[in-house]
Amino acid sequence: MSDGGLYSIPRDLLFEFDAEKTHLATMKGLDVTLAPDVIRRTVRRSFRVDAPRLERRLWGLDFPNPVGLAAGFDKNAEHVGPLCAFGFGFIEVGTVTGQPQEGNPKPRMFRLKEDRALLNRMGFNNHGSEVIAERLEDVDAPVPMGVNIGKSKVVSLDEADTDYEKSFRRLFDHGDYFVVNVSSPNTPGLRDLQKYKPLSRLLGHLQNLNAECADDRDVSRRPLLVKFAPDLSEDELDAALRVVSERDIDGIIATNTTVERDGLRTEGQEDLGPGGISGRPLTERSREMIRTIYRKTSGEIPIVGVGGIFDAEDALKAIRAGASLVQVWTGFVYEGPGMVRRINRGLVDACERHGWDSIEDAVGLDA
C-alpha cells in the first residue's frame, strides 16, 4: 500500500470531525511530534526530494523545488518548522492583517467530500501583524518564506492602503517575498480592490514603501506579488494586469478560491452558506487562468499556480500552462503528508521522460 493509501485510514477518521477544529488539532500534534530537532531532520530527509532539475531561482531566491504551501494553512506562522519537514520548496504564511481579528462566525470551514473540495469563509482570522512579526523573529525557515497580507475587516476600502502598509512595515524583515491578497471572497468588499484605480493606488503605495524600507536597511526590496480571484471577467483581468505592469509587480498568484458552485456534487452543500470553494472544482478554472495570464503577459512575469493541485499530473499541467511555481492546500488535506514528495518525484520523472534539463523547460509549453 502506498503512503497515500495508508493516509486514507486516519483521514477518513479525521473527516468525521469539524474541519477547522481538526486542522488546528493536527497542527498542534505536529508541533509536539516534530519538536525535537533530530526527529524533524529525520522526517525532512524522508520527505525531501533532492533533484537539481527541480530547483528554481526566482526574484533572487533559491527554491529547492517548485511545490509550495499556500497561504491560509498556517495563518499565524505558528507551524513553519514542522511544515517545512514535509518537503515543500517554499512556505507562505498568512493572510496577515494590520489588526488582529477573530474572523467570521463558526462553523466556517466545510469539507465537500464528493467534490474533493473545501468551502471556507474564514474571514482572515489571525493574530495581527504586530504579533506575527514578533513570532517570526524566532523562525529560521530552510526554504523561502512568503508573507501574505490582507485588509482588516473593520478598515474601510478608502483606508486600505494604510492597513496594508502597517502589516508590510512590521513584517518587511521577516518575509522573503510578499503577497498582496485582494481576492478573498470572505472579507466584504475586498475584491473591489482588484479594480484598476484602487489596485493601482494600493500597489503603487506598497512599492514606494518597499523601496523606502529597503533603502532604510540598505537591502534589496522585497519581491511583491498579487493574488487574483478566478472569477474575474476578461476585462477585469486585463485592467488588473495593466496595473501589474505599470507598478512593476514581481509575480502573480493564480488563483484564490472561487464563489462559483456549478457542478458540485456533495449533497447539502447549498445549505452550508457562502464562502470560497477550493480543491478539485478549481483545477481547470485555475489552470485556464494561469494560461490566460501567461499569454497576456507573454510569459514575462512569473506565475504561482494554485487551485486544485492533487498530484504530479496536476502540477505539471499548471506548469505547462505557464506557472513557474505551484502551491497546494486542499490537496494536502486530502492526499496527506506524502503528497509533496509524490509530486516532486513525478516532476523528476517527467523531466527524464521528456529530456528536460530542468522543470523550467516545461513552463508555458501548453500556453
CORVENWO-V45280 format. One record per helix or strand of 2 or more residues. SS is the DSSP state (a for helix, b for strand). FROM is the first residue (numbers start at 0). LEN is the number of residues. If there is no record, write none. Layout:
BEGIN
ss = <SS & SS>
from = <FROM & FROM>
len = <LEN & LEN>
END
This chain:
BEGIN
ss = <a & a & a & a & b & b & b & a & b & b & a & b & a & b & a & b & a & a & b & a & b & a & b & a & b & a & b & a & a & a>
from = <2 & 18 & 36 & 51 & 55 & 60 & 66 & 79 & 89 & 108 & 112 & 116 & 128 & 143 & 156 & 176 & 189 & 195 & 222 & 233 & 250 & 268 & 275 & 279 & 301 & 311 & 324 & 329 & 338 & 358>
len = <12 & 15 & 11 & 3 & 3 & 3 & 3 & 5 & 7 & 4 & 3 & 4 & 8 & 6 & 18 & 5 & 5 & 22 & 6 & 13 & 4 & 3 & 4 & 17 & 5 & 10 & 4 & 6 & 16 & 4>
END
